[in-house]
């Protein structure tokens, strides 16, 4: 028996250095990168006038006051169903696009993809294109040039990560004020901690981990198979046209070769480092850069474009017989995608409807149970309630509290002889309310009487109500 150690099951990562490529899909990725990064970095600085007592930041997650502002929309903690609905819509949208066009989210709009593209752009700008970066990587000696290039690249990466972490925390506080506090060292330690964590993760994920995040950390590559079928359009290689591949076009037997000249252009531009000619793979994010590279090569050798293309497995038999594939709309508009679209639309319509019908004032009533009721010296019976009044307006409003459903019951507010109370703007106000039944208003003390609290905004007449129980007297 051999004494040699067993082979290692661990394979060290081979760094990937994608080559620069140009084409319609690469241009589309540039446009999406600019738009998404612009939205992310600029949004916290947009202003929106909501009045003197509300923040003027257009998009703000106000954790201190437990509210979320999005331009003219204000979401309160008890309205979290709006956030849940948006998350459901995001999930259904992801299912819809994946079933129609494969992993287009991963290839074009995923934050990991966008920031990795940005980091690769910086790397190419500083160290050169693929061959130059490969030579630098394989250079074992750390001379002055290599050190200078690496430190410059890492410095720019760090600044991008710092801007990313800084932009994120600006969504949770007034951006100009927080920026001043950060620079002067007066910001809360949580702000510095969050910013540094996001800086470090962006620096590592975009600069070093890159494709490993997509392959090992992200669950979506393993879920996508359930969303795709043979009619899904995804990046693929027309094997029937490209094989057998070969480089020598003028050699003997070249007429029997396929269109693929095995130039490796599709592999060299792939940010995941895979060969799309091996078929569908978990690592493929359908960024379509291999399509641009292959189309460019086909144009140079005088062959038709589309050897690598967005295609569906169901069209392969038609193409082998020389027929044209089905139009794109037949792949996009089919039963599965229409069902996802219908569900997505229903959730969206429901959220919009709920947004427009929600009241500007709300009330919740909680009976005080200890004691359940009190018998006063004149024989009257009193119940106590904690009434929470929510004023969603940007100004203080007078609210009047009354009861309906029993002619004997009367209301008394703690701290005031009146039935009205001033509720501060955009706040929840707790008011203790006594409901009193006069002597001999009902038979037995154990009886329970249903009645309704009403609250009215005396400024515009808006009303809200809440049903509850009075203990100790009946009709």
N, C-alpha and C positions, 0 to 999 in steps of 0.2 A: 504493500500500500504506500501511496505517496504521502510524504510529510508536508507537502505544500498546503498553505492555508486555503480555506474555501474562498471562492470568488466573492467579492463584495457586492452586496445588493444596492449599494448607494452609488449613484453616478453624479459626479460633480457637474454643476451647471456650466454650460458653455455660453459665454456672453454672446449676445446677438447684436450685430452692427448692421442695421438695414441700410441699403443703398438708396440714394435719392432717386425719386421717380416723379414724373410729371404726367398729367392726364386728367380726364374729367372727374374721376373718383378722388384723386388726390386733391384737386381743386375744391371739390365738394367738402372734403374733410377740413381744408383750410378755412372755408367759409363758416362751417359749423363750429370750428374751434374759436374763431374770432367772436362769433355771436354768443356762444355759451360762456366763454371767459369774460366777455364784455358785460353780460347780464350779471354774472357772479360778482365781479369787482365793482361795478358801477351802481347796482341797485341800492346798497345801503346809503348812498349819497343823494338819492332822489328825495325831494321834499313834497309834502302834501299837507295843505292847510286844513286842519280839523277844528280850529277854534283855539281860544286862549288857554284852555285847561287840558289840552290833549297834545301828545307829541306830534311834531310835524314831519317825522320820518315816514316815507311812503310805505316801506316794509319794515316792520319791527316786531320782534318777539319779546314782549315786555314781561319777563319772568317775575319781576318785583310786584307788579300789579296783576299778574296772571291773565294777560290778554295778548291777542295777536292782531296786529294791524296790517292790512293789505290794501293800500290806497284808500278807497272809500268804505271798505269792509272792515268791521271790527268783530272779532270772535272772542267770546267769553269762555271761561273754563267749562261751564255746563253745556256749551255748544261744541264740544269736542267731536261730535258726530260729523261736523263739516270737515275736520281734518281726517277722520276715518274715511269719509266718503272720497276725499281726494286721493288717499292712499289706495283705496279700492280702484279708483279710476286709473291710477298709475299702473297698478298690477294688470288690469284688463288691457290697458294700452300696450303694455309689454307683451302680453299674450298675443294681442292682435298683430303687432308688427312682426313678432317672431314667426307666427303661423303663416304670414304672407310673404315676408322677405328675409327670414332667417334672423341671425343675430345682428341686425342693423343697429340696434341700441349699443351693443358692445363695440361695434366697429367705428361708430361715428360720434356718439354722444355720451358714452359712459365716462364719468370723471377720471377713472383710471386711464382710459384711452386718451382723453383730451390732454391731461397733464403729462402723460408719457410722450405723446407727440411733441408737446412743447419742450420737454427735456431733451428729446432726441434732436430737435431743431437747434437748441443751444449747443449740444454736443457736436453736431455737424458744423455749426458756424465756427466753433473754436478749434476743433481738432481735425476737421476735414471730412470728406465723404468716407464711404465704407472702407476702401483700401487703406487710406491714411490712418483710420482709427484702428484697423486690424494690425497694421505695422506698429503703431504705438502700443497696442495691447501686448503684442508678442515681444516687444523690446524689454528684455529683462533688466537692463541697467537703468536706474532712475537718475538720469542726467538732468541738467538744468532745464532743458527744453521740455522734457516730459513733466517735470515737477511744475513748471510754469503753466503749461496747458491744463494739467489736472486741477491745480489750485484755482485757476481762473474759472474753469467749468464748475467746480464745486461752489465757488463763491456766487456765481450767477444762479445756480440751482438753489442755494440757500436763500437768496433774495426772493426768488419766485415762491419758495415755500413760506417765507416770512410774510409776503404779501397775501398768500392764500390763507394762512392762519389769521392774519390781521383782518382780512375781509370777513371771515366767518364770525368773529366776535362783534363786528360792527352791526350785525343783524340783531344783536341782543341789547344794544344800548344806543343812545344818540351818537351817530358816527363822528361828527366834528368834535363833540365834547370828549368822547372816549379817546380819540386820536391825540388830543391835547394832553389828556391825563397819562396816556401811554408814554408820550415823549418826555413829559416832566416827571415821570416816576410816581404819579399820584393815583394810578389806576388800581383797582382791586387785584390782589394776588391771583384770584381765579382767572382774571383776564390774561395775565402774563402766562400762567400755567397752560391755559387752553391754547393760546397762540403758539407757545413753544412745542406743545404736543403735536399740533397740526402741522407746524413747520417741519418737525422731525419726520412725521409719517409721510408728508408730501415729498420731502427730500429722498427718503428711502424707497418709497413705493415707485415714484416716477424715475428716480435716477438709477437704482440698483435692482430692485425686485422685478419691476416691469411685468413681463409676461408671466412670471411665477404667481403674481396675484390672480391673474385670470385663470391659470391652470389649477392652482392648489387652494387658493383662499376663497374664490368666488363660487357660489353654488350654482349659478345660472347655467354654465356649460352642461351640468348634469341634469338640469330640468328641461333644457330646450328640446330634447328629443321627444318629450311628450307633447310639445307645442307644434312640432313640424311633421309633415307627411310628404308623400311623393309629389304633391302639387306645390310645395313651398319653393319659392325662388331663392336660391342661395348660390354662393360662389362655388363653381365646380369646373372640372377639366373634361373636355370632350375627348375621351380616350379613343373612341372609334375613329376620330379624325387625326389625332396626334400620334398614335402608335402604328407601327414600331418607330420609335424616335431614333434619330441619328444626326451626326454633325456634317457628314461629307455629302454634300448635295451633288457633286460631280463625280463621285466614285461609282464603281460598278455596282449595279443593283440599287442605286439611289432612287430609282423610280418606284420601288416597293416600300420606301420609307414614308412615314406619316409627316404631318406638318411640323411636329415638335422637333426642333434642332438641338434640344438638350443644352440650351445656353445657360440654364440655371438663373435666368433673370427673375423668374417668379419667386424663387427661393431667396435670392439676395435682397429683395425688397420687403420680404415678409417680416413684420415686427415680432411675430411669434416663432420664426425660425423653422417653419414646416414646409413641406413640399405638397402643394395642393394637388399634384398629379397622383398622389397616393390615395386620393379619395377623401370623403368627409372625415374630419378629425375633431376631437374634442377641443383642441387648441385653437382652431380656426375661429376668428372673430368676424369674418366676412367684411373686412375693411376694404376689399376689392383692389388693393394696390397691386396685387399680382395680375389683375386684369389689365391695368394701365401698362405694366411692364411687358406683358405678353403681346398686347395690341401694338405697342411700339416696335417690338421685334418683328411681328408679322408684317408690319408695313415696310420694314427695311428689307425683308427678303421677298416681298411681293406676294404674300399669302393673305387670304381673307382674315379679317379680325374675328375675334370671338372664340379662339381656341380655348381660352379660359374666360368664363363669362358667368353672369347670373343666369342660372338655368334650373329647370325642374326635372326630377328623375322620370316623371311621367311623359316627358317630351322626347326622351332618348330614342324609343322605337320609331317615332315619326321622323326624327332627324336621320337615323340610320338608313331609312328608306328614301331619303332625299326630300322629304316634305319639310315645310317651314314649321317651326314650333308655334304653339298656340300663343295668341297675343297676351301681353302682360295682364290686362284687366281680367282675363278668365282665371288667372292664378290668384289674383288679389281678391276678386269678388266671388267667393264661393261660400258654401253653407257655413263652414267653421268661422271664417272671418266675418261673415255677416252676423252670426250669433254673438261674437265678441263685440262687434260694433253696436249691436242693439243693446246689449247689457251695459256697455260703456255709456251710451247715450241716455239710457234710462237713469243710471246713477247721476249723471250730470244734470239732467232735467230735474230730478228730485232735489238735488242740492240747490239749484237756482230757485226752484219753487219754495223750498224751505227758507231760503235767504230773504225772499221778498215778503213772505207772510209772517215772519217772526215779529213778535211785539217789541215795542221800544221800552216797555216797562214790564216787569215780572215780579211775582210774589210767591213766596213759599211760607207755609204756616206749620209750626210745630207746637202741639199742645204741651204744656208743662205738666208732667205726670206726678210730681211730688210737691204738694198733694194733688190729687185729681181735681178736686174742687174745694172751695171754702164757703162755709155758711157764715154770713156776716151777722152782726148784732141785731139788725132789723129783720132777719130772716131771709134776706136776699142770698142768692147763690152766685158765686163768682168763679169763673174759669180763667186761667192765665195762658197766653199764647205768645210764643216768640215768632214775630212776623218779620221776614226779611224782604226788603223792598229793593229792587234793582232798577236804577235809573241809567239808561243807556244814552241819554242825551249829553251834549257837551256843556250843559249849564244846570245849575241847581233848579229843582222843580218842586212845587208844593203838591203833595199827594194826600188825598182824603180817604180814610178807611171807614167803611160802613159794613153792616151785616144785613143779610136778607135770608128769608126762609122761616123766620119766627118773629111774630109781632111783639113778643114780650122782651126779647133780648136787646140790650143797649151796649154801646161801646165806650170804653174809657181808655185813653192813651196815657201811659206812664210819663210823667214829667210835663204834661200840658193839659189844660182843661178843654182843648179843642179836639176835633176829629181830624185835623190836618197836621202833617209833619213835613218839614223841608228835607228832601233827600239830596245829598251832594251829587254833583255831576260825575257820571261814569263811575259810580261806586255802589256797593251793596250796603244798605243801612239796616241795622237791627233795631226794631222797635218792640218793646214789650207792650202787649195789648191785653186789657181786662174786658171780658164779656160778662155782663151781669144780668141775671134773671130776677125779677122782683118776687117778693113773697107770694105764695099760693099761685105761682104761674104754671105749676105742673103737679102731678100726683106724687110719685115716689122719688126719693133722692137717688135711687139706683137707675132711673130712666136715663136714656141717651137721646139727644135731640140733634138731628142733622141740620146744619145751616151753612151758609156760604159767606165768606169774606169777599168784599169787593174793594179794590183800590182804584182811584180815579186820578189821573193827571189833570190838575185844574188848569194847566196852561193850554192844552190842546184837546182835552176830553178823552184821551186814550184810557182804556180800562183793562183790568185783569182781575181774575178771581181764583179762589181756592176753596174747595169744599172740606169741611171738617166736622167734628162732633162736639156738642156741649153736654157735659156730664152733670147730672143732678137735677134736671128738670125736663119735662116733656111738653108737647103741645097742649 
